[in-house]
Structures are given as structure tokens and as C-alpha cells.
Amino acid sequence: MPVAVRGRFSGQLVCYARSVIHQEWPKMESDSLDAGYNRWGVAMFRTLRATKPNSATEQAAYSKWLDQRTDREDARADRTHGAQGVIPIALWIVLFLSAGIIFVFMLFFADSGERAIVQATMMGSVAIVITSTLLLLWFLDNPYHHGLGGLRPTAMDQTLAILTPEAGIADGRFEIPCDPQGVARAR
């Protein structure tokens, strides 16, 4: 990228990652993330729009940045869609109704000639399979939560660690225009 915007892009990208981790992820967990744009994604787009690449290297970097911008927006759309839950209420009703019917159906297999352990094993195994299937569907419908099965922003944390100037990976020193939580600093 042209020297004039290199540092600005790097700082805005760090802020984008911070805001995803510290602002958007908790909102996805509480199911309160709106479908709007990430503030830092918009800032990077404005910087990109004002950029005039001259050399072939700058033009290639500009083109690559456009591709990565599209990838970031697609990934964000996937995250926000997944945070809203995808299994409709009607399907949950059918699933619970089916589970109840199967449980009642299993009661008809009760046989006084069988030992209690055999009957408990049959009923228990069906109950465990149905319950675990419903729990799996709940985990898939609510992927952003704390605890077992919840998704965490691990990849974004790792990327953020690589992007920070202290890690020595980023090219030179640059200003990061946000606090550690991804909130814009007052100018």
C-alpha cells in the first residue's frame, strides 16, 4: 500500500479485531448484536476509497486488500447470522412433541415379565439419544455462549497478537486509533 495509508490501515485493522473480540462477541453471546456495520470496517473502507495506488506493487496490494475486505464482510455476515439462531420455533415444537410421543410409545413396551433393569435400559437409551440430539441442536442453534460447546474468538485473538507492533510482524510502528477494547480514542 502507499506509504501514506500503510500505518492507518494497520491501526484500523487492529481496532477491527479488537472490536470483534471485545464488543461484538459479547453481543453475539447475549443475542443483542445488530446487523449493522462494524465501525472499523467502515473506517478501513473510507481509507481504501481515498487511496490512490501508483506502482504495480501498490496496485496488487490494493487489489488484495479489496479481496480481504470482502472476506471480512462475509465472515461477519456469517457470524451475525449464526448469532441469531437458525432453527425456527415451529421446528422446536415439532421436535419436543416428537420426543414426548416417542417416550409415551416406549411405555407401551413395558412388560411385567421383564426385569426392571431391562426395561430401564430400553427407556433410558431412547431418552438419552433423544435428549442428546435436542442438546446438540440447541448448541448448533446457539453457538456463541460460554461453556461447553460455545465458540470463542480464538482465531481473532491469535491474529490480533500477530498484528500488534510489539510482536514485530507488522511493518514498522503505527498508531492504533482505539483502546484495547476497540473503542475509538478521542482525537
SEDREN-212702 format. One line per field, with one value per atom (N, C-alpha, C): residue in three letters; atom name; x, y, z. Coordinates in Angstrom, 1 decimal. Layout:
<sites>
type	ALA  ... .
atom	CA  ... .
c1	X  ... .
c2	Y  ... .
c3	Z  ... .
</sites>
This chain:
<sites>
type	MET  MET  MET  PRO  PRO  PRO  VAL  VAL  VAL  ALA  ALA  ALA  VAL  VAL  VAL  ARG  ARG  ARG  GLY  GLY  GLY  ARG  ARG  ARG  PHE  PHE  PHE  SER  SER  SER  GLY  GLY  GLY  GLN  GLN  GLN  LEU  LEU  LEU  VAL  VAL  VAL  CYS  CYS  CYS  TYR  TYR  TYR  ALA  ALA  ALA  ARG  ARG  ARG  SER  SER  SER  VAL  VAL  VAL  ILE  ILE  ILE  HIS  HIS  HIS  GLN  GLN  GLN  GLU  GLU  GLU  TRP  TRP  TRP  PRO  PRO  PRO  LYS  LYS  LYS  MET  MET  MET  GLU  GLU  GLU  SER  SER  SER  ASP  ASP  ASP  SER  SER  SER  LEU  LEU  LEU  ASP  ASP  ASP  ALA  ALA  ALA  GLY  GLY  GLY  TYR  TYR  TYR  ASN  ASN  ASN  ARG  ARG  ARG  TRP  TRP  TRP  GLY  GLY  GLY  VAL  VAL  VAL  ALA  ALA  ALA  MET  MET  MET  PHE  PHE  PHE  ARG  ARG  ARG  THR  THR  THR  LEU  LEU  LEU  ARG  ARG  ARG  ALA  ALA  ALA  THR  THR  THR  LYS  LYS  LYS  PRO  PRO  PRO  ASN  ASN  ASN  SER  SER  SER  ALA  ALA  ALA  THR  THR  THR  GLU  GLU  GLU  GLN  GLN  GLN  ALA  ALA  ALA  ALA  ALA  ALA  TYR  TYR  TYR  SER  SER  SER  LYS  LYS  LYS  TRP  TRP  TRP  LEU  LEU  LEU  ASP  ASP  ASP  GLN  GLN  GLN  ARG  ARG  ARG  THR  THR  THR  ASP  ASP  ASP  ARG  ARG  ARG  GLU  GLU  GLU  ASP  ASP  ASP  ALA  ALA  ALA  ARG  ARG  ARG  ALA  ALA  ALA  ASP  ASP  ASP  ARG  ARG  ARG  THR  THR  THR  HIS  HIS  HIS  GLY  GLY  GLY  ALA  ALA  ALA  GLN  GLN  GLN  GLY  GLY  GLY  VAL  VAL  VAL  ILE  ILE  ILE  PRO  PRO  PRO  ILE  ILE  ILE  ALA  ALA  ALA  LEU  LEU  LEU  TRP  TRP  TRP  ILE  ILE  ILE  VAL  VAL  VAL  LEU  LEU  LEU  PHE  PHE  PHE  LEU  LEU  LEU  SER  SER  SER  ALA  ALA  ALA  GLY  GLY  GLY  ILE  ILE  ILE  ILE  ILE  ILE  PHE  PHE  PHE  VAL  VAL  VAL  PHE  PHE  PHE  MET  MET  MET  LEU  LEU  LEU  PHE  PHE  PHE  PHE  PHE  PHE  ALA  ALA  ALA  ASP  ASP  ASP  SER  SER  SER  GLY  GLY  GLY  GLU  GLU  GLU  ARG  ARG  ARG  ALA  ALA  ALA  ILE  ILE  ILE  VAL  VAL  VAL  GLN  GLN  GLN  ALA  ALA  ALA  THR  THR  THR  MET  MET  MET  MET  MET  MET  GLY  GLY  GLY  SER  SER  SER  VAL  VAL  VAL  ALA  ALA  ALA  ILE  ILE  ILE  VAL  VAL  VAL  ILE  ILE  ILE  THR  THR  THR  SER  SER  SER  THR  THR  THR  LEU  LEU  LEU  LEU  LEU  LEU  LEU  LEU  LEU  LEU  LEU  LEU  TRP  TRP  TRP  PHE  PHE  PHE  LEU  LEU  LEU  ASP  ASP  ASP  ASN  ASN  ASN  PRO  PRO  PRO  TYR  TYR  TYR  HIS  HIS  HIS  HIS  HIS  HIS  GLY  GLY  GLY  LEU  LEU  LEU  GLY  GLY  GLY  GLY  GLY  GLY  LEU  LEU  LEU  ARG  ARG  ARG  PRO  PRO  PRO  THR  THR  THR  ALA  ALA  ALA  MET  MET  MET  ASP  ASP  ASP  GLN  GLN  GLN  THR  THR  THR  LEU  LEU  LEU  ALA  ALA  ALA  ILE  ILE  ILE  LEU  LEU  LEU  THR  THR  THR  PRO  PRO  PRO  GLU  GLU  GLU  ALA  ALA  ALA  GLY  GLY  GLY  ILE  ILE  ILE  ALA  ALA  ALA  ASP  ASP  ASP  GLY  GLY  GLY  ARG  ARG  ARG  PHE  PHE  PHE  GLU  GLU  GLU  ILE  ILE  ILE  PRO  PRO  PRO  CYS  CYS  CYS  ASP  ASP  ASP  PRO  PRO  PRO  GLN  GLN  GLN  GLY  GLY  GLY  VAL  VAL  VAL  ALA  ALA  ALA  ARG  ARG  ARG  ALA  ALA  ALA  ARG  ARG  ARG .
atom	N  CA  C  N  CA  C  N  CA  C  N  CA  C  N  CA  C  N  CA  C  N  CA  C  N  CA  C  N  CA  C  N  CA  C  N  CA  C  N  CA  C  N  CA  C  N  CA  C  N  CA  C  N  CA  C  N  CA  C  N  CA  C  N  CA  C  N  CA  C  N  CA  C  N  CA  C  N  CA  C  N  CA  C  N  CA  C  N  CA  C  N  CA  C  N  CA  C  N  CA  C  N  CA  C  N  CA  C  N  CA  C  N  CA  C  N  CA  C  N  CA  C  N  CA  C  N  CA  C  N  CA  C  N  CA  C  N  CA  C  N  CA  C  N  CA  C  N  CA  C  N  CA  C  N  CA  C  N  CA  C  N  CA  C  N  CA  C  N  CA  C  N  CA  C  N  CA  C  N  CA  C  N  CA  C  N  CA  C  N  CA  C  N  CA  C  N  CA  C  N  CA  C  N  CA  C  N  CA  C  N  CA  C  N  CA  C  N  CA  C  N  CA  C  N  CA  C  N  CA  C  N  CA  C  N  CA  C  N  CA  C  N  CA  C  N  CA  C  N  CA  C  N  CA  C  N  CA  C  N  CA  C  N  CA  C  N  CA  C  N  CA  C  N  CA  C  N  CA  C  N  CA  C  N  CA  C  N  CA  C  N  CA  C  N  CA  C  N  CA  C  N  CA  C  N  CA  C  N  CA  C  N  CA  C  N  CA  C  N  CA  C  N  CA  C  N  CA  C  N  CA  C  N  CA  C  N  CA  C  N  CA  C  N  CA  C  N  CA  C  N  CA  C  N  CA  C  N  CA  C  N  CA  C  N  CA  C  N  CA  C  N  CA  C  N  CA  C  N  CA  C  N  CA  C  N  CA  C  N  CA  C  N  CA  C  N  CA  C  N  CA  C  N  CA  C  N  CA  C  N  CA  C  N  CA  C  N  CA  C  N  CA  C  N  CA  C  N  CA  C  N  CA  C  N  CA  C  N  CA  C  N  CA  C  N  CA  C  N  CA  C  N  CA  C  N  CA  C  N  CA  C  N  CA  C  N  CA  C  N  CA  C  N  CA  C  N  CA  C  N  CA  C  N  CA  C  N  CA  C  N  CA  C  N  CA  C  N  CA  C  N  CA  C  N  CA  C  N  CA  C  N  CA  C  N  CA  C  N  CA  C  N  CA  C  N  CA  C  N  CA  C  N  CA  C  N  CA  C  N  CA  C  N  CA  C  N  CA  C  N  CA  C  N  CA  C  N  CA  C  N  CA  C  N  CA  C  N  CA  C  N  CA  C  N  CA  C  N  CA  C  N  CA  C  N  CA  C  N  CA  C  N  CA  C  N  CA  C  N  CA  C  N  CA  C  N  CA  C  N  CA  C  N  CA  C  N  CA  C  N  CA  C  N  CA  C  N  CA  C  N  CA  C  N  CA  C  N  CA  C  N  CA  C  N  CA  C  N  CA  C  N  CA  C .
c1	0.8  0.0  0.9  0.4  1.1  1.5  2.7  3.2  2.3  1.6  0.7  -0.5  -0.9  -2.0  -1.6  -0.4  0.0  -0.2  0.3  0.1  -1.4  -2.1  -3.5  -4.3  -4.0  -4.7  -4.4  -3.1  -2.7  -3.4  -3.4  -4.1  -5.5  -6.2  -7.6  -7.9  -7.0  -7.2  -7.1  -6.2  -6.0  -7.3  -7.8  -9.1  -10.3  -10.3  -11.4  -11.4  -10.2  -10.1  -10.4  -10.0  -10.3  -11.8  -12.5  -13.9  -14.7  -14.2  -14.9  -14.8  -13.6  -13.4  -14.1  -14.0  -14.4  -15.8  -16.3  -17.6  -18.6  -18.3  -19.3  -19.5  -18.4  -18.6  -19.5  -19.3  -20.2  -21.7  -21.9  -23.2  -23.8  -23.0  -23.5  -23.9  -23.1  -23.4  -24.7  -25.0  -26.3  -27.4  -27.1  -28.1  -28.6  -27.7  -28.1  -27.3  -26.6  -25.8  -26.7  -26.6  -27.4  -26.7  -27.5  -26.9  -26.2  -25.9  -25.2  -23.8  -23.0  -21.6  -20.7  -19.6  -18.5  -17.9  -17.8  -17.3  -15.9  -15.1  -13.7  -13.7  -14.6  -14.7  -15.1  -16.0  -16.3  -15.1  -14.4  -13.2  -12.2  -12.0  -11.0  -11.5  -12.8  -13.3  -13.1  -13.3  -13.1  -11.6  -10.7  -9.3  -9.0  -9.5  -9.3  -9.8  -10.9  -11.5  -10.7  -10.0  -9.2  -7.7  -7.4  -6.1  -5.9  -4.8  -4.5  -3.2  -3.3  -2.1  -1.5  -0.1  0.6  1.4  2.2  3.1  2.4  3.0  2.4  2.2  3.2  3.1  2.0  1.8  0.7  -0.6  -0.7  -1.9  -2.3  -1.3  -1.5  -2.0  -1.3  -1.7  -3.1  -3.5  -4.8  -5.9  -5.6  -6.5  -6.6  -5.5  -5.6  -6.4  -6.2  -7.0  -8.5  -8.9  -10.3  -10.8  -10.0  -10.4  -10.6  -9.6  -9.7  -10.9  -11.2  -12.3  -13.6  -13.7  -14.9  -14.9  -13.8  -13.7  -14.1  -13.7  -14.0  -15.5  -16.1  -17.5  -18.4  -17.9  -18.6  -18.5  -17.4  -17.2  -18.1  -18.2  -19.0  -20.5  -20.9  -22.3  -22.6  -21.6  -21.8  -21.9  -21.1  -21.2  -22.5  -22.9  -24.2  -25.4  -25.3  -26.4  -26.5  -25.3  -25.2  -25.6  -25.4  -25.8  -27.3  -28.0  -29.5  -30.2  -29.5  -30.2  -30.9  -30.8  -31.4  -32.5  -32.7  -33.8  -35.1  -36.1  -37.3  -38.1  -38.9  -39.7  -40.6  -41.2  -42.1  -41.3  -40.1  -39.3  -39.0  -38.7  -38.5  -39.8  -40.9  -42.2  -42.4  -42.1  -42.2  -41.2  -40.0  -39.0  -39.4  -39.9  -40.3  -41.5  -42.4  -43.7  -43.3  -42.4  -41.9  -41.2  -40.4  -39.7  -40.7  -41.8  -42.8  -43.6  -43.9  -44.6  -43.8  -42.5  -41.6  -41.5  -41.4  -41.3  -42.6  -43.8  -45.1  -45.1  -44.7  -44.7  -43.8  -42.7  -41.8  -42.5  -43.4  -44.1  -45.0  -45.4  -46.2  -45.4  -44.1  -43.3  -43.0  -43.5  -43.3  -43.9  -43.2  -43.6  -43.3  -44.4  -44.2  -43.4  -43.2  -42.4  -40.9  -40.5  -39.1  -38.7  -37.4  -36.8  -36.8  -36.8  -36.8  -35.6  -34.4  -33.2  -33.3  -33.9  -34.0  -34.9  -36.1  -37.0  -36.4  -35.6  -35.0  -33.9  -33.2  -32.2  -32.8  -33.9  -34.6  -35.1  -35.8  -36.3  -35.2  -34.2  -33.1  -32.3  -32.0  -31.2  -32.0  -33.3  -34.1  -34.1  -34.3  -34.3  -33.0  -31.9  -30.5  -30.3  -30.7  -30.5  -31.3  -32.5  -33.4  -32.9  -32.6  -32.1  -30.8  -29.8  -28.5  -28.7  -29.7  -30.0  -30.5  -31.5  -32.0  -30.9  -30.1  -29.0  -28.0  -27.7  -26.8  -27.5  -28.8  -29.4  -29.4  -29.6  -29.5  -28.1  -27.1  -25.7  -25.5  -26.0  -25.8  -26.6  -27.8  -28.6  -28.1  -27.3  -26.8  -25.3  -24.5  -23.1  -22.2  -22.7  -21.9  -22.4  -21.8  -22.1  -20.9  -20.8  -19.7  -20.0  -18.9  -19.1  -18.8  -19.2  -19.0  -19.7  -19.0  -19.6  -19.7  -19.4  -19.5  -18.3  -18.6  -17.5  -16.8  -15.5  -14.7  -14.0  -13.6  -12.9  -11.4  -11.0  -9.6  -8.8  -9.3  -8.6  -8.4  -9.4  -9.2  -8.2  -8.2  -7.2  -5.8  -5.6  -4.3  -3.9  -4.8  -4.5  -4.1  -4.9  -4.6  -3.2  -2.8  -1.4  -0.4  -0.6  0.3  0.4  -0.8  -0.8  -0.2  -0.1  0.4  1.8  2.2  3.5  4.6  4.2  5.1  5.6  4.7  5.1  6.2  6.4  7.4  7.0  5.8  5.3  4.9  4.1  3.6  4.8  4.7  5.8  5.9  6.9  7.1  6.1  6.3  5.4  4.3  3.1  1.9  1.0  0.2  -0.8  -2.0  -2.4  -3.6  -4.7  -5.7  -6.7  -7.8  -7.6  -8.6  -8.0  -8.8  -8.3  -8.2  -7.8  -7.7  -9.0  -10.1  -11.4  -12.0  -11.3  -11.7  -12.6  -12.6  -13.4  -12.5  -13.0  -12.2  -11.8  -10.5  -10.0  -10.4  -10.6  -11.0  -9.8  -10.1  -9.0  -8.9 .
c2	-1.2  0.0  1.2  2.3  3.6  3.9  4.5  4.8  5.7  6.5  7.5  6.8  5.6  4.9  3.6  3.1  1.9  1.7  2.7  2.7  2.8  3.7  3.9  2.6  1.9  0.6  -0.4  -0.5  -1.4  -1.1  0.2  0.5  0.2  0.5  0.3  -1.2  -2.0  -3.5  -4.0  -3.5  -3.9  -3.5  -2.4  -1.9  -2.8  -3.2  -4.1  -5.4  -6.0  -7.2  -7.0  -5.9  -5.7  -5.5  -4.8  -4.6  -5.9  -6.8  -8.1  -8.9  -8.9  -9.7  -9.1  -7.8  -7.2  -6.6  -6.3  -5.7  -6.6  -7.1  -7.9  -9.2  -9.9  -11.3  -11.3  -10.4  -10.4  -10.1  -9.3  -9.0  -10.2  -11.0  -12.2  -13.2  -13.3  -14.2  -13.9  -12.6  -12.1  -11.9  -12.3  -12.2  -10.8  -9.8  -8.4  -7.7  -8.4  -7.8  -7.4  -6.2  -5.7  -6.1  -6.0  -6.4  -5.3  -4.2  -3.0  -3.4  -2.3  -2.5  -2.3  -2.9  -2.7  -1.4  -0.5  0.8  0.8  -0.1  -0.1  -0.7  -1.5  -1.9  -0.8  0.1  1.3  2.2  2.4  3.3  2.8  1.4  0.9  1.1  1.0  1.2  2.6  3.6  5.0  5.3  4.7  4.8  4.2  3.1  2.4  3.2  3.8  4.7  5.9  6.4  7.6  7.2  6.0  5.5  5.5  6.0  6.0  5.2  4.0  3.2  3.6  3.7  4.1  3.0  2.4  1.4  0.0  -0.9  -2.2  -2.9  -2.8  -3.4  -2.8  -1.5  -0.9  -1.3  -1.4  -1.8  -3.3  -4.1  -5.5  -5.6  -4.8  -4.7  -4.2  -3.2  -2.6  -3.7  -4.4  -5.5  -6.6  -6.9  -8.0  -7.4  -6.2  -5.6  -5.6  -5.4  -5.5  -6.9  -7.9  -9.3  -9.6  -9.2  -9.4  -8.7  -7.5  -6.8  -7.6  -8.1  -9.0  -10.2  -10.8  -12.0  -11.6  -10.4  -10.0  -9.7  -9.1  -8.8  -10.1  -11.1  -12.3  -13.1  -13.1  -13.7  -13.1  -11.7  -11.0  -11.4  -11.4  -11.8  -13.2  -14.1  -15.5  -15.5  -14.7  -14.6  -14.0  -12.9  -12.3  -13.2  -13.9  -14.8  -16.0  -16.5  -17.6  -17.2  -15.9  -15.5  -15.4  -15.3  -15.1  -16.4  -17.5  -18.8  -19.1  -20.3  -20.7  -21.7  -22.3  -23.2  -22.5  -22.5  -21.8  -22.5  -21.7  -22.1  -23.3  -23.3  -24.4  -25.7  -25.7  -26.9  -27.4  -26.5  -26.8  -27.5  -26.9  -27.5  -28.9  -29.1  -30.5  -31.4  -31.0  -31.8  -32.3  -31.3  -31.7  -32.5  -32.3  -33.1  -34.5  -34.6  -36.0  -36.7  -36.0  -36.6  -37.1  -36.4  -36.8  -38.0  -38.0  -39.1  -40.4  -40.3  -41.5  -42.0  -41.1  -41.5  -42.3  -41.8  -42.4  -43.8  -43.8  -45.0  -46.1  -45.7  -46.6  -47.2  -46.5  -47.0  -48.2  -48.3  -49.4  -50.7  -50.6  -51.8  -52.3  -51.7  -52.2  -53.6  -54.5  -55.9  -56.3  -56.7  -57.1  -58.4  -59.1  -60.3  -60.0  -58.8  -58.4  -57.9  -58.0  -57.4  -55.9  -55.2  -53.7  -53.1  -53.8  -53.3  -53.3  -54.3  -54.4  -53.3  -53.1  -52.0  -50.6  -50.5  -49.2  -48.9  -49.9  -49.8  -49.4  -50.0  -49.6  -48.2  -47.8  -46.5  -45.5  -45.8  -44.9  -44.6  -45.6  -45.4  -44.5  -44.8  -43.9  -42.5  -42.3  -41.0  -40.3  -41.0  -40.4  -39.9  -40.8  -40.4  -39.2  -39.2  -38.0  -36.7  -36.9  -35.7  -35.2  -36.1  -35.6  -35.0  -35.5  -34.9  -33.5  -33.3  -32.0  -31.0  -31.5  -30.7  -30.3  -31.2  -30.9  -29.8  -29.9  -28.9  -27.6  -27.6  -26.3  -25.7  -26.5  -26.0  -25.4  -26.1  -25.6  -24.3  -24.2  -23.0  -21.8  -22.1  -21.0  -21.2  -21.0  -21.3  -20.3  -19.1  -18.1  -18.1  -18.9  -18.9  -19.4  -19.0  -19.5  -21.0  -21.7  -23.1  -24.1  -25.3  -26.4  -26.2  -26.4  -26.3  -24.8  -23.8  -22.4  -22.0  -21.3  -20.8  -19.6  -19.5  -18.4  -17.7  -16.4  -15.7  -16.0  -17.3  -17.7  -17.3  -17.5  -17.2  -15.7  -14.9  -13.4  -13.0  -13.6  -13.3  -13.6  -14.7  -15.0  -14.1  -13.7  -12.7  -11.4  -11.0  -9.7  -9.7  -10.8  -10.9  -10.8  -11.3  -11.1  -9.7  -9.0  -7.7  -6.6  -6.8  -5.7  -5.4  -4.1  -3.7  -4.4  -4.7  -5.3  -6.6  -7.4  -8.7  -8.7  -7.5  -7.4  -7.9  -8.3  -8.9  -7.7  -6.8  -5.6  -4.8  -4.1  -3.4  -2.0  -1.9  -0.6  -0.2  0.9  1.4  2.2  2.0  2.7  3.0  4.0  4.4  3.5  3.1  2.3  3.3  3.6  4.7  4.2  3.1  2.7  2.2  2.0  1.5  -0.1  -0.8  -2.2  -2.9  -2.2  -2.8  -2.6  -1.8  -1.5  -0.2  0.6  1.8  2.9  3.7  4.8  5.8  6.2  7.2  8.6  9.4  10.8  11.5  12.3  13.0  14.4 .
c3	0.0  0.0  0.0  -0.5  -0.4  1.0  1.2  2.5  3.3  2.7  3.4  4.1  3.7  4.3  5.0  4.8  5.4  6.9  7.6  9.1  9.5  8.8  9.1  8.9  7.8  7.6  8.7  9.1  10.1  11.4  11.8  13.1  13.0  11.9  11.8  11.8  11.2  11.2  12.7  13.4  14.9  15.6  15.3  16.0  15.6  14.3  13.9  14.7  14.8  15.5  17.0  17.6  19.0  19.2  18.3  18.4  18.2  17.3  17.2  18.5  19.0  20.2  21.5  21.7  22.9  22.9  21.7  21.6  20.9  19.8  19.0  19.6  20.0  20.6  21.8  22.8  23.9  23.5  22.5  22.0  21.3  20.6  20.0  21.1  22.1  23.2  23.9  24.0  24.6  23.6  22.4  21.3  21.1  21.2  21.0  20.0  19.1  18.0  16.9  16.5  15.4  14.1  13.0  11.7  11.0  11.7  11.1  10.8  10.4  10.0  11.2  11.2  12.1  11.9  12.9  12.7  12.1  12.4  11.9  10.5  10.1  8.7  7.8  8.3  7.5  7.4  8.5  8.5  7.5  7.5  6.5  5.1  4.9  3.5  3.1  4.0  3.7  3.4  4.1  3.9  2.5  2.2  1.0  -0.2  0.0  -1.1  -1.4  -0.4  -0.6  -1.1  -1.2  -1.6  -3.1  -3.5  -5.0  -5.2  -5.5  -5.7  -7.1  -7.0  -8.2  -8.9  -8.1  -8.6  -8.8  -9.5  -9.7  -8.3  -7.5  -6.1  -5.3  -5.3  -4.6  -5.2  -6.5  -7.1  -6.7  -6.7  -6.3  -4.8  -4.0  -2.5  -2.4  -3.2  -3.2  -3.6  -4.6  -5.1  -4.0  -3.4  -2.3  -1.2  -0.8  0.3  0.0  -1.2  -1.6  -1.4  -1.8  -1.6  -0.1  0.7  2.1  2.7  2.2  2.8  2.5  1.4  1.0  2.0  2.2  3.1  4.5  5.0  6.3  6.4  5.4  5.5  5.4  4.6  4.5  5.9  6.5  7.8  8.8  8.8  9.8  9.5  8.3  8.0  8.5  8.3  8.8  10.4  11.0  12.5  13.0  12.4  12.8  12.5  11.4  11.1  12.1  12.4  13.4  14.8  15.1  16.4  16.6  15.6  15.7  15.8  15.6  15.7  14.4  14.0  12.6  12.7  13.8  13.9  14.4  13.5  13.9  15.0  15.7  16.8  16.5  15.3  14.9  14.9  14.4  14.4  15.8  16.7  18.1  18.7  18.4  18.9  18.4  17.1  16.5  17.1  17.4  18.0  19.4  20.2  21.6  21.6  20.7  20.6  20.2  19.2  18.8  19.9  20.7  21.8  22.8  23.1  24.1  23.5  22.3  21.7  21.7  21.4  21.4  22.9  23.8  25.2  25.6  25.3  25.6  24.8  23.6  22.8  23.5  24.0  24.7  26.0  26.6  27.8  27.4  26.2  25.7  25.6  25.6  25.5  26.9  28.0  29.3  29.4  30.0  30.1  31.5  32.2  33.6  33.7  32.6  32.6  32.6  32.1  32.0  33.3  33.6  34.8  34.6  35.7  35.7  35.0  35.2  34.6  33.1  32.5  31.0  30.5  31.2  30.8  31.0  32.1  32.3  31.3  30.8  29.8  28.5  28.1  26.9  26.9  28.0  28.1  28.2  29.0  29.2  28.0  27.2  26.0  25.0  24.9  23.9  24.5  25.8  26.4  26.2  26.4  26.2  24.8  23.8  22.4  22.1  22.5  22.1  22.8  24.1  24.9  24.3  24.0  23.4  22.0  21.2  19.9  20.1  21.0  21.3  21.8  22.7  23.2  22.1  21.2  20.1  19.2  18.9  18.1  18.8  20.1  20.9  20.8  20.9  20.8  19.4  18.4  17.0  16.7  17.4  17.3  18.1  19.1  20.0  20.1  19.0  19.0  19.9  20.1  20.9  22.3  23.2  24.6  25.3  26.6  27.5  27.8  28.1  28.5  27.4  27.7  26.8  25.5  24.4  23.1  22.5  23.3  22.8  22.0  21.0  20.1  20.8  20.7  21.2  20.1  20.2  19.1  19.1  19.2  19.3  18.1  16.9  15.7  15.7  16.1  16.0  17.1  18.2  19.3  18.7  18.1  17.5  16.4  15.6  14.5  15.1  16.1  16.8  17.4  18.0  18.6  17.5  16.3  15.2  14.7  14.7  14.1  14.9  16.2  17.1  16.8  16.8  16.5  17.5  18.7  19.7  19.2  18.5  18.0  16.9  16.3  15.3  13.9  13.8  12.5  11.6  12.2  11.4  10.9  9.8  9.2  9.9  10.8  11.4  12.5  13.0  14.1  13.5  14.1  13.6  14.7  14.5  15.6  15.5  16.7  16.9  17.4  16.6  16.9  17.9  18.7  19.6  20.9  21.9  23.1  23.0  24.0  24.0  23.8  24.0  23.8  22.4  21.6  20.2  20.1  21.2  21.2  20.7  19.8  19.2  20.3  20.1  21.0  20.6  21.6  21.3  20.6  19.6  18.8  19.3 .
</sites>
